[in-house]
């Protein structure tokens, strides 16, 4: 077996391929970074990588727990609580924070993240021609 041709594409472009689209703005929120890719007819027009992602949510929730319950949680426990795979996290043998106790803070943190990412995406789009399909 031999390869005669290799094509390399940005990871976010795969989202457009999967949706059978050739133009769009793809926002990929990962653990440590968020990628924004603006594509028109399979040509990448602009892109950005932001150092703001799910770790922002975890840090906000950890700080909320520390400020409201007086202990610094282990980040893996915060992730489990956020994901709903545990009902609560404990410290010193006692339940210190239940999932229901962080739901409002989670919504607020997600809103903050989305607002910041959308601001940057709008900024990128504003730098391009007004005749785009994406």
C-alpha positions as CSV (number, residue, x, y, z in Angstrom):
1,X,0.0,0.0,0.0
2,X,1.3,3.4,-0.9
3,X,0.0,6.9,-0.7
4,X,0.1,9.0,-3.7
5,X,-1.4,12.2,-2.2
6,X,-1.9,13.6,1.2
7,X,-4.2,16.5,2.0
8,X,-4.0,18.3,5.3
9,X,-7.0,20.3,6.5
10,X,-7.7,22.3,9.7
11,X,-9.6,20.1,12.1
12,X,-12.6,22.5,12.2
13,X,-13.0,22.2,8.4
14,X,-14.0,18.6,9.0
15,X,-17.2,19.9,10.7
16,X,-18.2,21.5,7.4
17,X,-17.4,18.3,5.4
18,X,-19.5,16.3,7.9
19,X,-22.4,18.6,7.4
20,X,-22.0,18.6,3.6
21,X,-21.4,22.4,3.6
22,X,-18.8,24.4,1.8
23,X,-19.1,27.7,3.7
24,X,-19.6,28.6,7.3
25,X,-18.2,29.8,10.5
26,X,-17.1,27.0,12.8
27,X,-16.5,27.5,16.5
28,X,-14.8,24.6,18.2
29,X,-14.6,24.9,22.0
30,X,-12.1,22.5,23.4
31,X,-10.6,22.1,26.9
32,X,-7.9,24.8,26.7
33,X,-8.5,26.6,23.5
34,X,-11.3,27.7,21.2
35,X,-10.8,27.7,17.5
36,X,-12.7,29.9,15.1
37,X,-12.6,29.2,11.4
38,X,-14.3,31.2,8.7
39,X,-14.7,29.3,5.4
40,X,-16.1,30.4,2.0
41,X,-16.4,27.8,-0.7
42,X,-13.9,25.5,1.0
43,X,-11.4,28.4,1.2
44,X,-10.2,29.4,4.7
45,X,-10.7,33.2,4.9
46,X,-9.8,33.7,8.6
47,X,-9.2,31.9,11.8
48,X,-8.3,32.4,15.4
49,X,-7.3,30.4,18.4
50,X,-8.4,31.8,21.7
51,X,-6.9,30.7,25.0
52,X,-10.4,30.5,26.5
53,X,-12.4,27.3,26.6
54,X,-13.8,24.7,29.0
55,X,-11.0,25.3,31.5
56,X,-12.5,28.8,32.0
57,X,-15.7,27.1,33.1
58,X,-13.9,24.8,35.5
59,X,-11.8,27.6,37.0
60,X,-15.0,29.7,37.5
61,X,-16.8,26.9,39.2
62,X,-13.8,26.0,41.4
63,X,-13.6,29.6,42.5
64,X,-17.3,29.7,43.2
65,X,-17.0,26.6,45.4
66,X,-14.0,28.0,47.2
67,X,-15.7,31.3,47.9
68,X,-19.0,29.8,48.9
69,X,-18.0,26.6,50.7
70,X,-14.5,27.4,52.0
71,X,-12.5,24.7,50.3
72,X,-10.5,24.4,47.2
73,X,-11.9,21.5,45.1
74,X,-9.8,19.1,43.0
75,X,-10.4,20.1,39.3
76,X,-11.2,16.5,38.4
77,X,-14.0,16.6,41.0
78,X,-15.3,19.9,39.6
79,X,-15.3,18.4,36.1
80,X,-17.3,15.4,37.4
81,X,-19.7,17.6,39.1
82,X,-20.2,19.8,36.1
83,X,-20.6,16.8,33.8
84,X,-23.2,15.3,36.2
85,X,-21.3,12.1,36.7
86,X,-21.5,12.7,40.5
87,X,-24.2,14.3,42.5
88,X,-21.9,16.2,44.8
89,X,-18.3,16.6,46.0
90,X,-17.1,16.3,49.5
91,X,-14.4,17.7,51.7
92,X,-13.4,16.6,55.2
93,X,-15.9,13.7,55.0
94,X,-19.0,15.9,54.4
95,X,-21.0,16.8,51.3
96,X,-19.8,20.4,50.5
97,X,-21.3,21.1,47.1
98,X,-24.2,19.4,45.3
99,X,-24.7,19.6,41.5
100,X,-28.0,21.6,42.0
101,X,-25.9,24.2,44.0
102,X,-23.8,25.1,41.0
103,X,-26.3,25.0,38.2
104,X,-26.9,28.8,38.2
105,X,-23.2,29.5,38.3
106,X,-22.6,27.0,35.4
107,X,-25.2,28.9,33.3
108,X,-23.6,32.2,34.1
109,X,-20.1,30.9,33.3
110,X,-21.3,29.4,30.0
111,X,-23.0,32.7,29.1
112,X,-19.7,34.5,29.8
113,X,-17.7,32.1,27.6
114,X,-20.2,32.2,24.8
115,X,-20.3,36.0,24.9
116,X,-16.5,36.3,24.7
117,X,-16.2,33.8,21.9
118,X,-19.0,35.4,19.9
119,X,-17.4,38.8,20.3
120,X,-14.1,37.5,18.7
121,X,-16.0,35.7,15.9
122,X,-17.9,38.8,15.1
123,X,-14.7,40.8,15.1
124,X,-13.1,38.3,12.6
125,X,-16.2,38.4,10.4
126,X,-16.2,42.2,10.4
127,X,-12.7,42.2,9.0
128,X,-13.9,40.4,5.9
129,X,-16.0,41.3,2.8
130,X,-19.7,41.9,3.4
131,X,-20.6,39.5,0.6
132,X,-19.9,36.3,2.4
133,X,-22.2,33.3,2.7
134,X,-20.7,32.2,6.0
